[in-house]
Amino acid sequence: MTGWPRGLRRRRVLGAVAVSALLLVLPSALSTLGTSSVSSRALVIHTDSGTSVSMSVGANGALAFAPDTISNVVAGSTVTISITNLGTLPHTFTLSSLVNYTLPYANNVNLTDTFLIQHPPYYSINISATQGGVTVATFTAPSAIGSYQFFCQIPGHFASGMEGFLGVGISVSPPAPAPGIGLPVFIISGTIIGLVIIAIVLGFVVGKREGSKYEMPPERLGYPETPPPAEPPLKPGT
């Protein structure tokens, strides 16, 4: 390390540590962005008269129901869901008529339409697209014990993970994350990776320029200094 000032060495070390830390944090950040944790059982209230649920959709632009699970509903009881749209997109609350059946994700946005033609929904209601608007869904819980899937049938919304489960007489678990992490995350991660690469390149360039100021002259390294070119002899009379 001879020939490099202590301050320059410290800056290079700190830069390397910062880049390494960013590369370590990036995977966990992408993992957080690629999943959704919207279930909140505190928003579900069971009484003798039925089940009341305070639900929201569109929080922070997410295509998700919150909560995305409604457990232990009494068969044949009244279910009332007050749905607040925190965004500006239209949605639906569509409850499948099939018990213990989970509609799979697919790239085909018409899958839900095809599915609903073959299996008409048990209950469905349009959610107001007005930001802050409240839509009240009221229906009688199915009589068969088991899990019933609900989802949004607006094209592309279900495929992005806008779904949940209603458990009649049982507890249900949150749905699995939708496949893929979405275009916005790819854009963000690509930008971060590009900035990291630029920072590394600039770090080497700047470090090389700064280091050249402190290079030892050739004579100190044991190399002979190149002599200056000989001047031509003077002509007589000059």
N, C-alpha and C positions, 0 to 999 in steps of 0.2 A: 504493500500500500504506500510505499515511499513515493513522494512526489505529488500526492493528492492531499489537499488541505482537509482538516477534520470536518469543517462545516459542509463541504461538498460531499464527503463520504456519508455524513449524517442524512443529507437530503436524499441521496440515492437509496439509502437503506429505508428511510421513511416512505419513499415512493413505492419501493418494492413491497413493503408491508401493506400499504394501502391497497395496491392492486390485488395482492393475494387475499386480503380480507374481502374485497368486493367479489372476487371469484368464488369464495367460500359461501358468502351470503346469497348470491344470485340463485342457486338452485332452490334454497328454502323459500326465497321470495316468490319464485315462479310457482312453486308448489302451493303457496298460500293463495296466489292469484288464480290458480287453476282449479281450486275447489271452492265450494260454497258451504258455509255453516249457518243455516238460517232457521234451524229448528228451535223452537222455544215453547216448552210445555206449559210455561206460566201463563200463556195466552189462552189456554183451554180451561173452561170451568164447567164442571159437572154438577148438576142439581137434580132434584126429584122430577122437575118438569122437563129436563132434557139437557142438552149440551150447548153452551155458548162459546164461540170462538172469535177472538179479535185477530184478524189476519191482515197482512199487508202484501203488496206486490210492487215490483219496480223500484225497490230501495237501491239508491246509488246506481240506477240504470240496470240492475241485475234482473235477469229473467228467472224469477224464483218466487215461491210462496213462502211466507214467514208467519206462522210455523209451517213446516212441510209434513208434519205428522199430527194426526188427531186420534188418540188412543182411547180404548175402553168406553166406546159409545154403546149405550144400551140399545139392543135391537128393538126397532119399532118406536123409539123415542124421537122427539123433535130435535133437530140440529139447526142451530142458527149461527151463521157465519157472517160477521161484518167485515167486509173486505175494503181496505183503504188503498187506493192507487197512489203511490208516492212518485210515480213517473207520469209520463204523458202518452204512453202507448196503450192501445186497447188490448184486453185479455179476456179469457173466459175461465170460469171454474166449471170443469166438466168432470163428473164422477162416473167412472166405469160401472157397468152393470154386472161385470164378471167378478166373482169372488175368488181371491187367491190367484189372480192372474196379473202379471206385470207386462205391460206393453213395452217391447224393446225399442231402444233408440235406433234410428235409421237416417241415412242421408236423404231419403225420399220424404219431402215435407208433406206429401199427400197421404202418407201412411195412416195418420190419425183419421183423415176423412174416410179412407177405405175401411178402416177398422170400425168406425162409427156407423157406416152403412150396414156392415155385417152384424155389428153389435150396438144397437142404439144405446145412448148413455142412460144411466139411471136418473141423472139429474144434470142440467147444464144451465148456466146463466152468463150473460155478457157482463163484463166488468167495465164500469165507466172509464173512459180515457181521460177524464178531467183530473188534473193533478190535485190531490187532496180529496177527491170525490169518494164517497162511500157507497158501496153496493151491498145490499143485504140478501144473502142466500138462505132460504129456509126450506127444509125438506125433512121427510120422515126417514130415519135410518133404515137400511135394509134389514130384513128379518134373518138372513143367514149369517151365522157367525164367521168371521174371517176378515181378510184384508181387502180393501177396495182402493184402487189407484185413482187419483184425480190429477188432472193436467190442464194445460192451456192448449186449445186447439187452433190458435192463430198460427199460420204457417211459420215454421222455424222455431217457435217458442219451446215446444216440447222437446225438440231435438237439441236445444241448448240447455236442457235440464229443468224446465219449468214443470215440475210434477211433485206429487206427494202421496201419502197414504192415509186412509181413514180405517181405523181398526174397530170393528163391531164386536164387542165382547172380548177383545184381545189388545195387547200392546203391539205397536208397530214401530219399526226402525226407519230412520231417514233413508231416502233413496240414495243409491250410489251416485257419485259424481258423473256428470255427462262426459262421454269420451272426448278427448282433446281438451286443450286449454284456450282455444278461441283465437281469432285473428288479433284482437287488441293486445293479448299477452305476447304473441309472436312479434308484434311491432315494438312493444316495450323492450322485450328481451334482446331483439336485434339491435335496437338503439344503444342499449347498455353495453352489449358486447362490442359494438363498433367504437364507442367512446373509450372502452378499456384498451382496445388495440391501438387507437390513436394516442392514448396517454403513454402506453409502453413505447411506441415509436418515438414520440416527442421526448420521452425521458432519456432514451439512448442518444438521440441527436444532441439535445442540450447538454447531456453529461459529457459527450465526446468533445463538444466545443469548449465547455468549461475546463475539461481536463487538459486540452491542448495548451492552455495558458500556463500550466504548471509542469509541462514536460521539461526534463533536464536537457541542457545543451549537449551537443555531441561530444565536446571535449570532456565533460564530466562523466560520460558513459564510457570513456576510453577510446573513442573514435577520433582519428585526426581530423582537424578542421580543414576543409578544402581551401587551398591557397588561392588568392585572387589572381586573375589572369595577368601575365607579364605585359608591361607596356612596351611598345615598339621603340627601338633606339632613335635618338634625335639625329636629324640630318645636319651635316656641317652648314654653318651660316644661319641656323635658326636660333 
